[in-house]
Amino acid sequence: MKKVLIVSTSLRNGSNSEILAKEAYRGALEVGNEVELVSLKDKSVNFCKGCLACHHTGKCIIKDNMNELMLKVKEAEVVVFATPIYYYEMSGMMKTFLDRCNPLYGKEDNKFKEVYLIATCADTDKSALDRAINGLEGWISCFEGCSFKKAIYGVGINDANGASKNNEVMQEAYLLGTKI
Ligand SMILES: Cc1cc2nc3c(=O)[nH]c(=O)nc-3n(C[C@H](O)[C@H](O)[C@H](O)COP(=O)(O)O)c2cc1C
């Protein structure tokens, strides 16, 4: 059994990446993991100001939801990020979330070691995810012992709630959850 955190970063109602994230949640729960899915829709997560105070205090000076969310990342063994592709990159919301995890940088007691990505986009070519994966891998490389495991390619999905009609990718997301 693993402690799994799924972070859904789309702010859209009927979010495709969140629909897939929920499938991964269902799969991971079914096989006995301890799973939590957090949607950033109802959270306040502001931009990192780059003050680096967190390197001394372990906390962020910004008073929003990120101090509690960052602790969830720290304590999870597996983190799954779900994002829409915006201009052939991860969403700004996801990037902001990653930046705001800076209080965890250089800490030896981080538990998260395995990271997955679920992304949806209109483009039908899997290469549409390349930069998002590359960016996430850059973040991962800054945390010792942490590695990128797998991506779910929700390609060719544009309209809200469209993911639920794509049985193949829904199944892939569910299976990802079961194999975490
Ligand atoms: C600002 C913006 C930029 C987008 N850029 C791309 C893009 O570069 N390539 C692409 O294939 N789809 C792009 N899309 C479409 C979304 O990736 C697509 O609708 C996706 O399913 C949205 O996921 P969500 O419902 O989880 O937010 C863009 C959508 C928005 C709103």
PDBQT file of the ligand as one rigid body, heavy atoms in Angstrom, charges set to zero:
ROOT
HETATM    1  C1  LIG A 201      -5.141  28.650 -23.091  1.00  0.00    +0.000 C 
HETATM    2  C2  LIG A 201      -5.277  27.322 -23.761  1.00  0.00    +0.000 A 
HETATM    3  C3  LIG A 201      -4.203  26.836 -24.483  1.00  0.00    +0.000 A 
HETATM    4  C4  LIG A 201      -4.293  25.603 -25.108  1.00  0.00    +0.000 A 
HETATM    5  N1  LIG A 201      -3.214  25.154 -25.801  1.00  0.00    +0.000 NA
HETATM    6  C5  LIG A 201      -3.256  23.953 -26.399  1.00  0.00    +0.000 A 
HETATM    7  C6  LIG A 201      -2.141  23.471 -27.119  1.00  0.00    +0.000 A 
HETATM    8  O1  LIG A 201      -1.085  24.089 -27.202  1.00  0.00    +0.000 OA
HETATM    9  N2  LIG A 201      -2.254  22.262 -27.736  1.00  0.00    +0.000 N 
HETATM   10  C7  LIG A 201      -3.397  21.521 -27.680  1.00  0.00    +0.000 A 
HETATM   11  O2  LIG A 201      -3.440  20.457 -28.257  1.00  0.00    +0.000 OA
HETATM   12  N3  LIG A 201      -4.468  21.946 -26.965  1.00  0.00    +0.000 NA
HETATM   13  C8  LIG A 201      -4.426  23.139 -26.326  1.00  0.00    +0.000 A 
HETATM   14  N4  LIG A 201      -5.510  23.584 -25.600  1.00  0.00    +0.000 N 
HETATM   15  C9  LIG A 201      -6.699  22.705 -25.427  1.00  0.00    +0.000 C 
HETATM   16  C10 LIG A 201      -6.683  21.973 -24.080  1.00  0.00    +0.000 C 
HETATM   17  O3  LIG A 201      -5.429  21.368 -23.821  1.00  0.00    +0.000 OA
HETATM   18  C11 LIG A 201      -7.767  20.899 -24.058  1.00  0.00    +0.000 C 
HETATM   19  O4  LIG A 201      -9.037  21.492 -24.183  1.00  0.00    +0.000 OA
HETATM   20  C12 LIG A 201      -7.732  20.021 -22.804  1.00  0.00    +0.000 C 
HETATM   21  O5  LIG A 201      -8.593  18.918 -22.950  1.00  0.00    +0.000 OA
HETATM   22  C13 LIG A 201      -8.139  20.833 -21.588  1.00  0.00    +0.000 C 
HETATM   23  O6  LIG A 201      -8.005  20.030 -20.421  1.00  0.00    +0.000 OA
HETATM   24  P1  LIG A 201      -8.909  20.343 -19.132  1.00  0.00    +0.000 P 
HETATM   25  O7  LIG A 201     -10.342  20.141 -19.566  1.00  0.00    +0.000 OA
HETATM   26  O8  LIG A 201      -8.456  19.357 -18.120  1.00  0.00    +0.000 OA
HETATM   27  O9  LIG A 201      -8.643  21.747 -18.733  1.00  0.00    +0.000 OA
HETATM   28  C14 LIG A 201      -5.469  24.830 -24.991  1.00  0.00    +0.000 A 
HETATM   29  C15 LIG A 201      -6.549  25.325 -24.246  1.00  0.00    +0.000 A 
HETATM   30  C16 LIG A 201      -6.449  26.546 -23.640  1.00  0.00    +0.000 A 
HETATM   31  C17 LIG A 201      -7.612  27.070 -22.830  1.00  0.00    +0.000 C 
ENDROOT
TORSDOF 0
